[in-house]
Amino acid sequence: MRIAGLQKLTLLDYPEHTAATVFLPGCNFRCPFCHNAALVLDPNDTSGDTAVEEFFAFLDKRHGLLDGVCITGGEPLLQPDLADFCARIKHAGFSVKLDTNGSFPEVLRALVEAELVDYVAMDVKNAPERYAETVGVPGFDIAPISDSISYLLSDVVPYEFRTTVVRELHTLADLVALSHWIAGASAWHLQSFVDTDTVLAGTGILHPYAPDELETLLPELRQAVPNTHLRGV
């Protein structure tokens, strides 16, 4: 297991929990709006790594201060040692929140059924018709995404869906179609794209919606997912 980055405290990423966030390298998507491009394009760069034992030594000193660990990426479910890593976190007395793009439903199911994950945040990228374009993988088969969505909608584990909204990739019609795909979800968070020098597409290529524009989308989206909210806007 490689830890390519460590954020020692987040009050936002894990609902109602204080947490640390670990970033795992590698991803099977090439979303142009991804803000962790280094983890995606250069997963073998170990310059920012935190040793696993160093991470667990850090956790040992955070009992009473942290409730859990957020595991993000990249795409964490690519890591063959993820189950063991989650088990060790749980054994240390912390809960686990997993971020995933949903493209490995069987791995997700195995982790949840083994009670190694306490909360799942799945990125749902766009309406089905625009999924391949949005994830940067021509011809991408959305069947695994549908499987992961259906699994989470069955309420087997606390979860949320989230979507990064980009002006060049998302119309209202796209978001409405996406809302129907995840209809009845317990929570859906829309976050506006933020342009930085770490974005995969490069700076100045993609653009966000203004906060008031996103606000005007909510009533229609809430017809399918009543608990739809903006995050970080």
N, C-alpha and C positions, 0 to 999 in steps of 0.2 A: 504494500500500500504506500502510495506517495501522496504527501500533503503538499500541494504546490503553493498554498497560501493559508494564512491564519488571521482571522479577525477576532481579537480577544473578547470583544463585547459587542453585542447588538441588542437593542431594545425594540427593534422593529420587525425583524425577520421571522420570529417565532411567536405567534400570538399568545399574549399573557405569560410569556416566559422571558427571563434573561438568558442569553445564550452566547456561546462562541460559535464562529462560523469557520468551517474548514473548506477549502477549495481543492477539488480533485481535478487532475488534468485530463484532457482528451474529450472529444465530442464527435458524434456521428452526424451532426447538423452543421450547416454553415450559414446561419441566420445573419444577414447583412447588418442587422442592428445590434448584434451581440456586443456587449461592452467588456467581455472577458476574452478578447481576441487572442491574447498570448496563450491562454490555456487551450484554445482550439487549434491555432495554427502552429504552435511550437510546443507541443505537449512534452517533449523531451528536455526542455530547458529546466534544469534543476536549481538554478541560481537563487530562486526564492523559496526553496523547499524548507519545511519544518520536519525534522525527524519525528517518526511516530513516537518513540519513547520520550522525546522532549515534549510532545503534545500531551501525552498522558501524565507526565510530571506536572505540566501546567494545570491540567484538570484537577489533579490531586490537591492543588493549592486553592482551588476555587469552590470547594464545597461550602455551601451556604451563601455563595455569591452568584453562582450560575445554576440555572435549572436544567439546561439542556445544551445540545450541540446541533447546529444546522450543518447539514452535509450538502454541498452544492458543487458546481463545476463551471465549465464543462458539463458532462453528463455522468453523474456518479455511478449509474448502473452499469457502466462499461468496466468498472473495476472488479476483477475476479475475487479480491479479498474483502469486498464490501461487507458481506454478512459477518465475517469475523470481526471486522472493525466496529460495526454497530453493536455486536454482542459485547465487545470489550467496553464500549462507552456505557452500555446499559449496566454491565456488571460494576462499573465504577460509580453508579448511582445517578446517572444523568439520563434524561429522555432524549430521543432522537427525532429530529425533523429532517425529512428528505426532500430535496428539490429534484425534479426529474422532468424530462421532456416527454415521457410517456411512451417511448418507442420500444421498451422492453417489458411488456406487461407480465410475462411469466416470472421474471426476476422480481418485479415489484410485488407480485402476489406472494412469492415465496418469502420475502422479507416481512411482509405484513402478517402472514399466517404463522411465521415463526416468532411473532411479537417482538421483532427487532426494530420496528419503526413505530413511532407514536403519532406522527403527523406527516402528511404528504402535501407538498405544494407542486402541482403539475402545471407546467406552462402549456397552454393551448394557444397555438400560434395564430390561427386564422380560420376562416371558413374552409370546409373540406376542399372546395374547388381551387383554392389558392394556397393550399398547404405546401406543396412542393416548391412553389416560387418563394414562399416566405421562409422556409427552412433552408433554402439554397441547395436543394438536392433534386435535380430533374428526375421526374418519374417516380417520386417517392410514394410508396404504398401506405395509405393512411390506416390500413386495417389494424396495426398494432396500437395506433393512437385511439381508435374507436374502442378497442378492447380495454385499454387503460381507463378511458373515460367511463365506460360501463361499469368497470370494477369499482372505481371510486364512488360512482353514483349509488352503488349498493350499500354505502355507508358502513363498510367494513373497518374503516379507520377514519379518524378526523382528518379533514382535507380541505384544500381550497384549490380553485383554478385561478390562473392569472394570465394576463395578456399584455404584452407591450404593444402600445398603439403607435403606428408610424404612418404619417400622412401618405407616403408613397405606396403603402401596402394595404391599408385598411380604409374601406369606405363604410358608411353606415350600413349599407346592405350586407357587407361582409360580416360586420359585427353582429347584426341581427341573425344571420345564418349561423354564426358560431353560437349565439345564445340559444338557438333552437337545438343545437347539437348537445349542449350541456344543460338543457332545460331541467329545472328542479335542483340544480346544484346547491349545496349548502352555502357556498360563498364563491364569488367571482370578483377578482380585483383587476381593474384596468390601471396600468401605469403608463405614463407618457414617455415616449422615447426621449433620451437625453444624449445629445451629441457630445462626444469626448474624443480625445486622441487615442483611445483604446478600442474604439468601435471597429468592427471587422471591415465594414465597407469603406472606412476612411472618413475623415471629417468633412462636413459640408455637403455630403451626398444625400443624406436622409434628414427628414424634418419632423418635428413633433406637431401635434395639435395644441392649440391654446387651451388653457384650463376651462374657460367658459364654453368652448366648443365641445369638450368632453362632457361637461355637465349636461349639455342639451341632449346628449345621446342616452343618458341614463333612463329616462322614463320608458322608452321603447324597449331597451334591453331588459329592464326589470319585469317586463311582461312574462318572459321565460325564466329569468333568474332573479327573483325578488331581492335577494341579498347581493346586489351588484354595487360596487363602490369604486371610487377612485383612490389610488394610493400614491403618495408622494407627489401630488399635484398641487 
